[in-house]
Amino acid sequence: MAQALLFPLIESGLLAEPSVRAVVASDASAQRLCQQRPGLAVGVDAAAAWSCEAVLLAVKPQQLEALAASAPAPTGQEPPLLISVLAGVTVARLQRLFPGWRIVRAVPNTPCLVRAGLTGLAWGEGVSAPQQAWVQQLFAQVGEVLLLPESQLDAFLALTSSGPAFVALVAEALADGAVAAGLPRLQAHHLAQRTLAGTAALLQEQQLHPAQLKDMVSSPGGTTIAGLRALESGGVRAALIEAVLAAAERSRQLG
Ligand SMILES: NC(=O)c1ccc[n+]([C@@H]2O[C@H](COP(=O)([O-])OP(=O)(O)OC[C@H]3O[C@@H](n4cnc5c(N)ncnc54)[C@H](OP(=O)(O)O)[C@@H]3O)[C@@H](O)[C@H]2O)c1
C-alpha cells in the first residue's frame, strides 16, 4: 500500500525522490525496492523515518505496537505528521502510541495503483489547515479524496478497500460462467473485465441508480431476467451485504 501511494507521488513530482526515506523490515524487501527504484533511499532502520516532517505509516496493524515503541517523541517546533493507513486503527489509539505527533487516519484502496483510487481521511487533534491541504493534495494524486467523520471509516474501508476483492471475485465467477457456457478461458476473463468496467462507466456517466440499469437490461421473459432470477435464488445480494458488514466488523476488531 505504501508503494501504491508513494510511487505516483514521486512520478507526479509532488514529492522529490531525494527527500523521501523508505523504511521496510527485511533486507530482502529493501533490496527488491532498491532494484525497483534505484533513486530512492531505502533502509531497515526506522530512525530514518522518525526524523522526517511527515511519516506515512503502512505496516500491518499487528506490527504497530512494536514499531511505535521505536518512535522518539518529536523535538522540533512544528509537530510532525503521522499519516496512518492501518485498517481499523483509530486516531485516539495512534495519539496514545505517538505522543507529540499530529495524526491523520487515511483509508486508501488498491486502485490508487492506477490512480483510480478512493481515500477517506479523518484528522486527529491539531492538524493545521496547511497540513490538511497538503495531505489532501497528496492523496488526490491517486484518486478521489473524501473527508469523513472517523466513525464512518470502518464502513468506508469495507466498501472501498475490501470491495475490489469482492468485485474481482464477481469478475472471476462471471468468467467461469462464460467458460461453462462455451467461451475460451482467456476471452472470458477479458470480456468479464470489460463488462464490469463498461457497467461502472455507464452508471457513473449517466448518473444511473443501479436498479435503473438493471431494469433497462431486463426485457420481459428475456435472458437477463432469467439470470437475475438465478442470482436471487443463490442469495448473491444478501451475501454481498454480509461481506461488507463482515469487513467493517473485522476493521473494528483490528483497531
Ligand atoms: N491492501 C489494501 O488494500 C489496504 C487498503 C487500506 C489500508 N491498508 C492497510 O495498509 C497497511 C499495509 O498493508 P499492506 O498490504 O501494504 O502490507 P504489507 O505488504 O505487509 O506491507 C507492510 C510493510 O511494512 C513493513 N514493515 C513491517 N514492520 C516494519 C517495521 N518494524 N519497520 C519498518 N517497516 C516495517 C514491511 O516490511 P517487509 O516487506 O520487509 O516485511 C512491509 O514492507 C495495513 O495496515 C492495511 O490495513 C491496506
The ligand as a Gaussian input file, in Angstrom:
#p B3LYP/6-31G(d) Opt

LIG

0 1
 N       -4.092000      -3.524000       0.861000
 C       -5.105000      -2.663000       0.910000
 O       -5.987000      -2.604000       0.061000
 C       -5.176000      -1.699000       2.029000
 C       -6.112000      -0.661000       1.976000
 C       -6.170000       0.249000       3.015000
 C       -5.301000       0.099000       4.081000
 N       -4.421000      -0.941000       4.114000
 C       -3.533000      -1.054000       5.255000
 O       -2.217000      -0.852000       4.797000
 C       -1.338000      -1.497000       5.694000
 C       -0.284000      -2.211000       4.909000
 O       -0.894000      -3.230000       4.151000
 P       -0.052000      -3.948000       3.025000
 O       -0.988000      -4.882000       2.375000
 O        0.664000      -2.956000       2.199000
 O        1.001000      -4.758000       3.959000
 P        2.444000      -5.340000       3.575000
 O        2.537000      -5.617000       2.127000
 O        2.729000      -6.449000       4.561000
 O        3.413000      -4.137000       3.881000
 C        3.818000      -3.831000       5.180000
 C        5.191000      -3.204000       5.068000
 O        5.611000      -2.787000       6.372000
 C        6.955000      -3.137000       6.544000
 N        7.239000      -3.260000       7.982000
 C        6.708000      -4.127000       8.864000
 N        7.220000      -3.913000      10.104000
 C        8.109000      -2.897000       9.992000
 C        8.974000      -2.240000      10.891000
 N        9.030000      -2.558000      12.185000
 N        9.764000      -1.242000      10.409000
 C        9.711000      -0.899000       9.106000
 N        8.910000      -1.478000       8.189000
 C        8.122000      -2.478000       8.631000
 C        7.095000      -4.459000       5.827000
 O        8.458000      -4.695000       5.516000
 P        8.926000      -6.111000       4.853000
 O        8.458000      -6.030000       3.435000
 O       10.392000      -6.068000       4.988000
 O        8.242000      -7.174000       5.647000
 C        6.257000      -4.194000       4.564000
 O        7.012000      -3.573000       3.586000
 C       -2.163000      -2.412000       6.580000
 O       -2.229000      -1.866000       7.883000
 C       -3.519000      -2.398000       5.941000
 O       -4.538000      -2.465000       6.930000
 C       -4.314000      -1.805000       3.110000

